[in-house]
Amino acid sequence: MKIVQCVPNISEGTDLKKIDRIVAPLKNQKGFKLVNIEADSDYNRTVITIIGDPDEMINPLLKFIENAKLEIDMNYHQGEHPRMGAVDVIPFIPIKDVSMEECINYANLLAEKVASELTIPVYLYAEAAKTSKRRNLPTIRRGEFEGMKEKITLKEWEPDYGEAKIHPSFGVVAIGARLPLIAYNIDLGTDDEKIANNVARAIRKSSGGFAFVQAGPVFLEERGHVQVTMNILDFKKNPLYRVLETVRMELKRYQVAVLGSEVIGLIPKEALLRSLRYYLLKDNEEYNKEISFLEITNLAKKYLQLRDFDSNKIIEANLGD
């Protein structure tokens, strides 16, 4: 059986009843399962994770996008996370017995249906991108929903599917194929966004930090502190512990501590093991990569200060059935 992970992001993170109505077509389906719904009111965004047979996902995803089209009006949306559509992004991620090329085909299949049946423009990104300029999602999204009204009319920014005009209330959506990335955020013990920005600059590739790391600052109003929010595009090249320890080091100059961290969506087991090995060996403790998901979870909470984390957020823990 082919197994992919698909992680749609919607531009709604506060109205739980609305989120439930949008996500309904992804529940209790044959061939795949809905494993995570993670809403954030500060970002006003919800990350949804489904895992299973990609052939069974396409039609439910189309209905899910249609529900978002009916429920979300981007003209009234505000939030800390950059966005350009009611459903902002949908990546297909190979997990087991499926190639990247197949995931690209699924991205194109869904994109064609979204454009033709729902009249929503689609940009292909990451491995599915048809040009190098569109591989990077932040580049496509630059200008966000408001700026996309004019951007889409430019010759170089015509959508890959659909007409060169945004849907007036939905906007546009990016659909792609990529390897697993880790959406990883670190909470700082301060409300000074300038400090978070300085730390983000120190760790992200674009300003001289780590390759494969995108990072920026955000203030979490509900929690009353700032956060460095990031995507780790290749955890094998830049493991979580290296990013976290660099942030801790950078914060010393401001006499600020790390309050905790969080993973948005799911994370590969190997990504956690690579960091736990570092911390266990540092503490002269025995490292055994065959430990249970429960043990991995407890150690990740201890060493990575992960909050709101349990075994269900580990990809492999969801593949048993």
C-alpha positions, 0 to 999 in steps of 0.5 A: 500500500502506498502511504503518503502524508498530506498536510493542508493548512487553512487560514482559520484558527479561532472558530473551532466549529467552522474548522470542524465543518471544513475538515469533516470530509477528511474524517472516517474515510476509507484508505487514509486517516485524519491524525491531527488537527492543530489550530492556533489562534495567534497565527489564525491558522490550522494545520491538518495531517492525514496519512494513508493511500493518496488515491483515496485522498483526492476526492475528499480533499477536493470537498475539504477545499470546497468547504473552506471556500464556503466558510472562509472569506480572506478579505476579513482574515488577520493572523501572524502567519503569512497566507494567500488563500483560505486553504493556503498550502497542500503538500504531498509527502512520500512516506512508504512505497511511494516515490516523489515522482508519484507525489508530484503526479498527485499534486498535479491531479488535485491542482487540475481538479481544484482549478477546473471544478472550484475555479481556484487558481493553483501554484505548484511548489517544491518538487512539483514546481515547473520552474525553479522560481516557484520551488520556494513557497515564501517566494510564491506567497510574497505579497500574501492575499492582498498583494496577490490580486495584482501579482497574479496578473503579471506574466511571470506569476500566472498560476500553473492551473486556473485563470490569472485572477484570484478567487475574490474570497478564497484567494489562491492555493499552493499544492506541491510535493516535498520531503518531510519538513519540521515546523518547529517553534521555540518560545522565548521568555520575553515579549520583545519581538526585536530579540526574537527577530535577532535570534531568527536572523542568527539561525536562518539561511537567508541571513547567514545562519543554518542551511535548510532553516527558515525562521522569523519572529512572532508575538503570541498574544494569548501567551504573552511572549515571543516565539521564533517560528521556523521550518527545518527543511532537512533535519538530517543536515540540521537536527533540532538539538543544534537549532535549539542549542544555538537559540539558547546560546544567542539568548544569553546575551539578552539574559533571556531563557527558552520557555519551551518549544513545539512541533506543529503537525507531525515529526519523523521518529528519526528526527527525534532520535538524532537529537535524543542521541546527542543529549543522552550521550552528553549526559553520559546516558545509554542511547538505544534507538529501539526505545518505545514511542512513549519513551521517545515522547518523554525524553523529547519533552525533557530535553527539547522542552516540547509542550503539547506533545504526545506519541501521536505526533510521531509519524511512525506511531500512526502507521500501525494499522 
